[in-house]
Amino acid sequence: MFGTIDGTGYEILDPVFEDCIIGHAKIERLWSGGRWVEGPAYFPAGRYLIWSDIPNNRMMRWDETDGSVSVFRDPSNNSNGHTVDQQGRLISCEHLSRRVIRTEFDGTLKVIADRYRGDRLNSPNDVVVKSDGSVWFTDPSYGIIMDYEGARAESEIGACNVYRWDPESQEIESMATDYIKPNGLAFSPDETALFITDTGGTHEADGPRHMRRHSIGADGKTLGAGEVFATSTAGFFDGFRIDTGNRIWTSAMDGIHCYDSAGTLIGKILIPEIVSNVCFGGLRGNRLFITATTSLYAIYLNVNGSRL
Ligand code: MG
């Protein structure tokens, strides 16, 4: 199961990438059997990873202590992206119920957001938590434009926005309204910038397939206009994470693409399935977990995630 997998390997596009990887470290396939998997989230306290198998309407759990995989939640309301907040709670985006929820310490589910100014959200896709406790998420329409990953419905909002949930008011405000399909998002390590991908090209000819970088206002609650940081050279950027050296490790069609802080593609990790999302994990944050089409992969790197 953990032997060398066909179609994996590294592509060094800039010599600096050699210092970011461990040349003899192999890609491991930890599990396979999903239809379209996304949303890995690593829990250090329990040493396990949660992710979504969206069309199969279930969430899976991989145990780092023994490598076992089990079903964590079924049905999952076609959950997609997940993250772990500062208190260690699971926060999840759900397509079918068109909401963002938090799994409380007692196991109950608390709705973080399901409407914006009275209208139902489209189908929240990916979510991150800022150090001030605010929850930022994207709301493209993938869960309502077909019945495969949710349920077909009209958009009540009529736009695909990025939102911020305020921990004090418990309300959401739109932060960016000029995306076609906002998708993955992540803060820079110092939280002065928020990176957001736009996968609008999946359903629109000549639509975007890039990642934008927004500066964050001094109040921590506003975004700058957001210039294009990088455009994908293979398929789409979906989910991504940033290491402590400000390098971006993003999903793409042929694997993981690594960009330096200037937006230069410095290397790739080739994966034999289309990659959707990644997250850092392991007790030192130096293991990258990769959800890719039907499978969960992992690779040890010579960098550490700025967050999991
Ligand atoms: Mg996504």
Residues whose N, C-alpha, C, O or C-beta is under 5 A from the ligand:
A	BS01	MG	N125 D126 N183 G184 D238 G239
